[in-house]
């Protein structure tokens, strides 16, 4: 690699000895890299704001193919302020970044995933529906785990309309006429499959047009969890925390995100 600069998004940081830090950054030009930041805990360190969680910046440093890279400076620092300050949005953003870290090897050049991740974080920071943004990210990230289900049409007859269910046997959706071909299909809520099919192809530019009822969101979550358990097999602490948050909302009757006065349009399927 080389000495130079690149845009990057902070994935995580951890203390190293007393005054230093190791900082993992998803860079646009070199993929994921681990950086050594000397004196990161020093007061008034100019690089301090650029290595805070949920920050994008242009990072200047020595980008190495082997071992640790080194940060020398930063510019154009852009914190995702709402994500940093809101524990609920923070949880979804953390999960998305954990998925990125799990989905590709370090030092793997993937500018498309970088742009996709940036879009997701930007929408979260704009208070768009965190559950839907995360669901879209999960479904479209599957192929980077080597999983490419057929979502667009029935795996048997290519039907694109009607009710569908997911079949592991056929690695894709089956229309209602062919459900009997797989007794062990997911038996998922057809509404959940409808939205997951939509999520597999939709652009984030269209996300504001999606309104989903709470019970359908629950069904979507259940089906995506089944997909990840079957095909991906990772169990992230950040995902467990999101599940706990949902149970807190239900137990404490906390208003659901997206159902407050800032979003007066009633959700609908």
Secondary structure as UniProt FT lines:
FT   STRAND          3..16
FT   TURN            17..19
FT   STRAND          20..27
FT   TURN            28..30
FT   STRAND          31..37
FT   TURN            38..41
FT   TURN            43..44
FT   TURN            46..47
FT   HELIX           48..51
FT   STRAND          55..62
FT   STRAND          69..79
FT   HELIX           81..85
FT   HELIX           87..103
FT   TURN            106..107
FT   HELIX           111..125
FT   TURN            126..127
FT   HELIX           130..141
FT   HELIX           142..145
FT   TURN            155..157
FT   STRAND          164..167
FT   TURN            168..171
FT   STRAND          172..175
FT   HELIX           176..181
FT   TURN            183..184
FT   HELIX           190..199
FT   TURN            200..201
FT   HELIX           204..209
FT   HELIX           214..227
FT   HELIX           228..232
FT   HELIX           237..252
FT   TURN            257..258
FT   TURN            261..262
//
